[in-house]
Amino acid sequence: MKKILLLATLVCALTAAVGAGETIRLRFGFETPPADSQFVGADFMRQWVAENSGGRIEIQLFHSSQLGSGQDMLTQMRGGTLDMYMGGSGFFANLAQKLNIMDIPFLITDAKTADTLLEGDFGRLMLDEMDAYDMKGLAFWENGFRCLTNFRNPIRTLNDVKGLKLRLPGMPMHIEAWKILGTNPVPMPVSELYTALETRTVEGQDHPLNVTYSVKLYEVQKYISVSNHAYSPLILGMNLKRFQSLPADMQKIMLDGALAGARHQKKFIRENITQMLKEMADYGCEIVPAEEMDMKSFRDALGDQVRNIFLERHGGDTGAQWLKIIDDEIAKG
């Protein structure tokens, strides 16, 4: 009997040792190509996590919509067939709807404020909203300040966008804003956008300059207006059960690695954006710089309308508190 118990103990010990030494493989999908900052940050995170986990965690990257559209990958992640997905906050806000707050134009107007809010307690407060939808919010990354491109005419004032058939991501507050401003919004995934611009199914689009560059949208657009009309974050999410299945120390590595990847990605964007803009101009695009944009006409036309729509739909006490946190941070300068 003692021999049997000893053998059982040894088997259990060996099983535990094998389990502790197993490689954890995580599949990570996103829409943009290897030239984009998302890949740069994701690859940095992949290496950081491998090194800091002693090789215990191996992240496999699936870029360029290899696994489907953003909405497809979000669904896969929630269902558990994909471990991690990174995309615009609007995709996640279709579920955790208070995250729509990030889609209000002219709300955050400088990178420092964005970093302070999204890397701090307020960012974690927003990411924790995702738990109720089978997702773990790991970190906010950066899409950037959104700018307008089109092939119809240079955009400098509000009148220049009237009637423009404008591709937008499926972000409700964003769509509401451009309806108010007089455009004809057309929600569409990134994977379809180049062809839609090339065939003139849509006339223009708004993306941060780094995405317009990496996806080569400038090849099928004539005018780029540096409007910086909205700060657009990305969210890196993970299937909640998959995250919870990791040992506590590996959970911390994933959270720390997500933040390390985010900071590396932001640094890449901010150091290279001027060169990207130059290359797009060299290609033949006409650039309307920020100082030539009459953004006051856009702000005046919007007023508080989009803020009020957000409060009506998602406000209550929490939505109002969130807006106050952002306003208070902005007021600090």
ABEGO torsion letter per residue (X at the ends): XAAAAAAAAAAAAAAAAAAAABBBBBBBBBABBAABAAAAAAAAAAAAAAAAAGGABBBBBBBGGAAEBAAAAAAAAAAGABABBBBBAAAAAAABAAAAAAABBGABABAAAAAAAAABAAAAAAAAAAAAAGBBBABBBBAEBBBBBBAABBBABAAAABGBBBBBBBBAAAAAAAAAAGBBBBBBBAAAAAAAAAAGABABBBBBAAAAAAAGAAAABABBBBAGABBBBBBBBBBAAAAAABBAAAAAAAAAAAAAAAAAAAAAAAAAAAAAAAAAAAAGBBBBBAAABBAAAAAAAAEAAAAAAAAAAABEAAAAAAAAAAAAAAAAX
